Amino acid sequence: QGKISGRAIMMAGAPGTGKTAIAMAMSQELGDVPFTSIASSEVFSLEMSKTESLTQAFRRSIGVRIKEETEIIEGEVVEIQIDRSVTGVGPKTGKLTLKTTDMETIYDLGQKMITSLTKEKVMAGDVIQIDKATGRITRLGRSFTRARDFDATGADVKFVQCPEGELQTRKEMVHTVSLHEIDVINSRQQGYLALFSGDTGEIKPEVRDQINQKISEWCEEGKAEIVPGVLFIDEIHILDMECFSFLNRALEDAMAPVVIMASNRGMSRIRGTNYQSPHGVPIDFLDRLLIISTQAYSADEIKQILKIRCDEEEVEMTEDALGVLTKVATETSLRYAIHLISTGLLVAQKRQSSKVDVVDIKRVYSLFLDEGRSIQYLNDYQNEFMYNEIVPAQSNSMVVD
């Protein structure tokens, strides 16, 4: 509902238990609520500082719904008269007759309006909308009363009813933009073009403060409302101490989205330190999080997921083959089993069958190794590979001369 912001949730679980899938499902469900998804490694690869890239991610996840009332003229075109001078030089003048079910009015047209009407290819019988503030003309479609004017109409011709009531009406328009977009537009000379080029660079804190102040004023006046969105940070254990201390502070801000993190680590080292911590996240930051544990799927759930995946990849599979694939998934991993679907189809096509059978699954299972068999294979044949020397006494920590 966008009422609570600054909350943080962490999804912790083994790889392949659906953490990123849950995040993707959330982004689909939220509709026009801003949703930003970033991987922690992005923070280190950008040209700007880590805190700046995190700030931008935060501001991308907060939307502002700006409401504005516009005066519009909406009606059916009865007649357009455009008078050009005989020599072709000089201004064009004209008259536009618009009607609704209740009234009809003639408007005098200037040079700009004539150009707009010509550009939009407006003709008698079209229902149009004119924005009074900008002068923009929008064709809504053709009137039903003119439906029989032509024997042949294109598939893209839309028929609409003739508008009712007055010609001139007030309409409330709602635009949703993110705070980051407002920051970019106000921080650069070229303004919104920086949004398309992607070259946003670092944005000064003063600019952000002014924008926050202005938006607070608009909220008080009822012109706008803030919509806290969702920021999803994948692989949170990749972040270092500086990023965690920044996130600690950022979550307390008045303008903060709901932050959802994902981690597949158990007890591991916090990046940039020698301290060990659960999920590779500092204890003080963990204290702020609601931790959701994601469990491995049951055999029935895996079977259902594989069925859906077969439908998506348009692969027909026999029930027996699906059972074998489910068994493979429970013993290895779901991702490995999903990889075998399309490869199994190729093997089935080679023996000129439209359905993937048990024999195809067995064949691809023998061709492609999963993680467990790969480790076993390396242990058995490590002497035949290069650089297989392992010093038993050496600890896990790297030795620096």
C-alpha positions in Angstrom: 0.0 0.0 0.0 3.1 2.3 0.1 2.5 3.3 3.7 5.5 1.6 5.3 9.0 2.4 4.1 12.5 1.8 5.4 11.8 -1.8 6.3 14.4 -4.4 5.2 13.9 -8.1 4.6 16.4 -10.7 3.8 15.8 -14.0 2.0 18.5 -16.5 2.9 18.7 -20.0 1.5 20.6 -22.4 -0.6 21.2 -21.7 -4.3 18.2 -22.7 -6.5 15.6 -22.3 -3.7 13.8 -19.5 -5.6 15.0 -16.2 -4.0 15.4 -14.3 -7.3 12.2 -15.9 -8.6 10.2 -14.5 -5.7 11.7 -11.0 -6.4 10.7 -11.3 -10.1 7.2 -12.4 -9.1 7.0 -9.3 -6.8 8.0 -6.9 -9.6 5.1 -8.3 -11.8 2.6 -8.0 -9.0 3.4 -4.4 -7.9 2.1 -2.7 -11.1 3.1 1.0 -11.2 4.9 0.8 -7.8 8.6 1.4 -8.6 10.7 -1.8 -8.4 14.4 -1.8 -8.8 16.6 -4.9 -9.0 20.4 -4.7 -8.7 23.2 -7.2 -8.2 25.7 -6.2 -5.5 28.6 -6.5 -7.9 27.2 -3.6 -9.9 28.0 -1.3 -7.0 31.8 -1.9 -7.5 31.8 -1.8 -11.3 30.4 1.7 -11.8 32.5 4.7 -12.4 31.0 6.5 -9.4 31.5 5.9 -5.7 29.8 2.9 -4.0 27.6 5.1 -1.8 26.5 7.2 -4.8 25.4 4.1 -6.8 23.5 2.8 -3.8 21.8 6.2 -3.3 20.8 6.2 -6.9 19.3 2.7 -6.6 17.4 3.9 -3.5 16.0 6.9 -5.3 15.1 4.8 -8.3 12.9 2.8 -6.0 10.9 5.8 -4.7 8.1 7.0 -6.9 6.3 10.4 -6.9 2.7 10.5 -8.2 2.3 14.0 -9.6 -1.3 15.1 -10.1 -2.2 17.9 -12.5 -5.4 19.2 -13.9 -5.5 20.1 -17.5 -8.1 21.8 -19.6 -9.0 19.8 -22.7 -11.3 20.2 -25.6 -12.8 16.9 -26.8 -15.3 16.5 -29.7 -16.1 15.2 -33.1 -14.7 17.1 -36.1 -17.6 18.2 -38.3 -15.7 20.3 -40.8 -12.2 21.7 -41.3 -11.7 24.7 -43.6 -8.1 25.8 -44.3 -7.6 28.9 -46.4 -4.3 29.3 -48.1 -3.2 32.4 -50.1 -3.2 32.0 -53.9 0.6 32.6 -54.1 1.4 30.0 -51.5 3.2 32.6 -49.4 1.9 34.0 -46.2 0.0 32.6 -43.2 -2.7 30.0 -43.5 -6.0 30.6 -41.7 -8.9 28.3 -41.1 -11.9 27.2 -39.1 -12.6 24.0 -37.2 -16.1 22.9 -36.3 -16.3 20.6 -33.3 -19.4 19.0 -31.8 -20.5 16.8 -28.9 -23.9 15.3 -28.4 -25.0 18.6 -26.7 -23.3 21.4 -28.5 -21.4 22.5 -31.6 -18.8 25.3 -31.8 -16.6 26.9 -34.5 -13.0 27.6 -33.6 -10.6 29.9 -35.5 -7.3 28.2 -36.3 -3.8 29.7 -36.2 -0.7 28.6 -38.1 0.5 26.1 -35.4 -2.9 24.4 -35.0 -3.2 24.0 -38.8 0.2 22.3 -38.9 -0.7 20.0 -36.0 -4.0 19.0 -37.6 -2.2 18.3 -40.9 0.5 16.3 -39.2 -2.1 14.2 -37.3 -4.1 13.8 -40.6 -7.3 14.8 -38.9 -10.4 14.8 -41.2 -14.1 15.2 -40.7 -15.6 12.4 -38.7 -12.6 12.0 -36.4 -13.0 12.4 -32.6 -10.1 14.4 -31.3 -8.7 15.7 -28.0 -6.9 19.1 -27.8 -4.8 19.9 -24.7 -5.3 23.6 -24.1 -2.0 24.1 -22.2 0.3 22.5 -24.8 -1.9 22.6 -27.9 -1.2 18.9 -28.5 -3.8 17.1 -30.6 -4.6 13.4 -30.0 -6.8 11.4 -32.4 -9.1 9.1 -30.3 -10.6 7.4 -33.3 -13.4 7.8 -35.8 -17.0 8.4 -34.9 -19.5 5.6 -35.1 -21.8 7.8 -37.2 -19.2 7.9 -39.9 -18.6 4.1 -39.8 -20.4 3.6 -43.2 -18.5 6.4 -45.0 -15.9 4.0 -46.5 -16.4 0.5 -47.7 -12.9 -0.5 -46.7 -11.2 0.5 -43.4 -7.9 -0.7 -42.0 -7.6 -3.0 -39.1 -6.1 -0.2 -37.0 -9.1 2.2 -37.4 -10.8 2.5 -34.0 -14.5 3.6 -33.8 -15.6 5.6 -30.7 -18.8 7.3 -29.6 -19.3 11.0 -30.1 -18.4 12.7 -26.7 -21.2 13.8 -24.4 -21.7 17.0 -22.5 -19.5 20.2 -22.9 -16.7 20.5 -25.4 -14.3 21.9 -22.8 -13.6 19.7 -19.7 -11.1 19.5 -17.0 -9.1 16.2 -16.7 -6.8 15.1 -13.9 -3.6 13.6 -15.2 -1.4 11.4 -12.9 2.3 10.9 -13.8 4.5 8.5 -11.8 8.2 9.3 -11.9 11.0 8.1 -9.7 13.1 10.5 -7.5 16.2 9.5 -9.4 14.7 10.7 -12.7 13.9 14.1 -11.1 17.4 14.3 -9.8 18.9 13.6 -13.2 16.7 16.2 -15.0 17.6 18.9 -12.4 21.3 18.1 -12.2 22.4 18.3 -15.8 22.4 21.0 -18.5 20.9 18.6 -21.1 18.3 17.5 -18.5 16.2 14.5 -19.4 18.6 13.5 -22.3 20.9 12.2 -19.6 18.2 9.6 -18.8 18.6 8.1 -22.2 22.3 8.3 -22.5 22.7 6.7 -19.1 25.6 9.1 -18.3 24.1 10.4 -15.0 27.4 10.7 -13.1 27.4 11.8 -9.5 24.6 14.0 -8.3 25.3 16.7 -5.7 23.6 16.3 -2.3 22.4 20.0 -2.5 20.3 19.2 -5.6 18.7 16.2 -3.8 18.0 18.3 -0.7 16.2 20.9 -2.9 14.2 18.3 -4.7 13.2 16.6 -1.4 12.1 20.0 0.0 10.0 20.8 -3.2 8.3 17.4 -3.2 7.5 17.8 0.5 5.8 21.1 -0.3 3.8 19.4 -3.2 2.7 16.6 -0.8 1.4 19.2 1.7 -0.5 21.0 -1.1 -1.9 17.8 -2.4 -0.2 18.1 -5.8 1.9 14.9 -5.3 2.2 11.8 -3.2 5.2 9.7 -2.5 5.1 6.0 -3.3 7.8 4.0 -1.6 8.7 1.2 -3.9 10.9 -1.9 -3.5 14.6 -2.3 -3.9 15.9 -5.8 -4.4 19.6 -6.4 -3.9 20.9 -9.8 -5.0 24.0 -11.5 -3.5 24.1 -9.1 -0.6 27.3 -10.8 0.9 29.3 -9.3 -2.0 29.0 -5.8 -0.4 31.7 -4.6 2.0 31.7 -2.8 5.4 31.4 0.7 3.8 28.2 -0.3 1.9 26.7 -1.9 5.0 27.2 1.1 7.2 25.7 3.3 4.4 22.7 1.0 4.2 22.3 1.2 7.9 22.0 4.9 7.7 19.9 5.0 4.5 17.2 2.8 5.9 16.6 5.4 8.7 16.0 8.1 6.1 12.5 9.6 5.8 12.5 8.7 2.1 13.5 5.0 1.9 11.9 2.1 0.0 11.3 -1.4 1.3 14.6 -3.2 0.8 14.7 -6.9 0.0 18.0 -8.7 0.0 19.1 -12.2 -1.0 22.0 -14.3 0.2 23.0 -17.9 -0.3 26.0 -17.9 2.2 26.1 -19.5 5.6 28.8 -18.4 8.0 31.2 -16.4 5.9 33.7 -13.6 6.0 32.5 -10.0 5.7 34.1 -8.6 2.6 37.0 -6.3 3.4 37.5 -7.6 7.0 38.6 -10.8 8.8 35.4 -11.1 10.7 33.0 -14.0 10.2 29.3 -13.4 10.3 26.1 -15.2 9.4 25.3 -14.7 5.6 28.4 -12.5 5.3 26.4 -9.5 6.8 27.5 -7.6 9.9 25.6 -8.4 13.1 24.3 -4.8 13.7 22.8 -4.8 10.2 21.3 -8.3 10.5 19.5 -7.0 13.6 17.5 -4.6 11.3 16.4 -7.4 9.0 13.4 -9.7 9.0 15.1 -12.9 7.8 13.0 -15.3 5.6 14.5 -18.7 5.2 13.9 -20.3 1.7 13.6 -24.1 1.8 14.5 -26.6 -0.9 11.5 -27.6 -3.0 9.7 -30.9 -2.4 9.6 -33.6 -5.2 6.0 -32.6 -6.1 6.9 -29.0 -6.4 10.0 -29.8 -8.5 7.8 -31.9 -10.8 5.3 -29.0 -11.2 8.1 -26.5 -11.9 9.7 -28.8 -14.6 6.2 -29.3 -16.1 5.8 -25.5 -16.4 9.3 -25.2 -17.8 8.6 -27.8 -20.5 5.5 -25.9 -21.5 7.5 -22.7 -21.7 10.2 -24.3 -23.9 7.5 -26.1 -25.9 9.0 -29.5 -25.1 6.7 -32.6 -25.0 7.9 -35.1 -22.4 6.5 -38.5 -21.4 5.4 -39.0 -17.8 8.2 -41.5 -17.1 10.8 -39.1 -18.4 9.4 -36.3 -16.2 9.6 -38.7 -13.2 13.3 -39.5 -14.0 14.0 -35.8 -14.4 12.4 -35.0 -11.0 14.5 -37.7 -9.4 17.6 -36.1 -11.0 16.6 -32.7 -9.7 16.1 -33.9 -6.1 19.6 -35.6 -6.2 21.5 -32.8 -7.9 19.9 -29.4 -8.4 16.8 -27.9 -10.0 18.9 -25.8 -12.3 20.8 -28.8 -13.6 17.5 -30.6 -14.3 16.1 -27.6 -16.2 19.3 -27.6 -18.4 18.5 -31.2 -19.4 15.1 -30.3 -20.9 16.3 -28.6 -24.1 19.3 -30.9 -24.5 17.0 -33.9 -24.0 14.8 -32.5 -26.9 17.8 -32.3 -29.2 18.6 -36.0 -28.5 15.0 -36.9 -29.0 14.9 -35.1 -32.4 18.1 -36.9 -33.4 16.3 -40.3 -33.0 13.3 -38.7 -34.8 10.9 -38.6 -31.9 8.7 -35.6 -31.0 8.5 -36.6 -27.3 11.4 -36.7 -24.8 11.6 -40.2 -23.3 13.6 -41.8 -20.4 16.3 -42.9 -22.8 17.0 -39.3 -23.9 17.2 -38.1 -20.3 19.7 -40.9 -19.5 21.8 -40.0 -22.5 22.1 -36.3 -21.6 22.7 -37.2 -18.0 25.7 -39.3 -19.0 26.9 -36.5 -21.3 26.7 -33.5 -19.0 28.0 -33.6 -15.4 26.4 -32.1 -12.4 28.3 -30.5 -9.6 28.7 -33.6 -7.4 29.8 -35.9 -10.3 32.2 -33.2 -11.5 33.9 -33.1 -8.1 34.1 -36.9 -8.0 35.6 -36.9 -11.5 38.2 -34.4 -10.5 39.1 -36.3 -7.4 39.5 -39.5 -9.4 41.6 -38.0 -12.3 43.3 -35.0 -10.7 46.7 -36.3 -11.6 45.9 -36.0 -15.3 45.0 -32.3 -15.0 47.5 -29.4 -14.9 48.2 -27.6 -11.6 46.7 -30.2 -9.3 49.2 -29.7 -6.6 47.6 -29.1 -3.2 49.7 -28.3 -0.1 48.0 -30.0 2.8 49.5 -27.8 5.6 48.4 -24.5 3.9 45.4 -22.8 5.5 42.5 -21.3 3.7 43.8 -17.7 4.2 46.0 -16.4 1.5 49.7 -15.9 2.3 51.1 -12.5 1.5 54.9 -12.1 1.3 
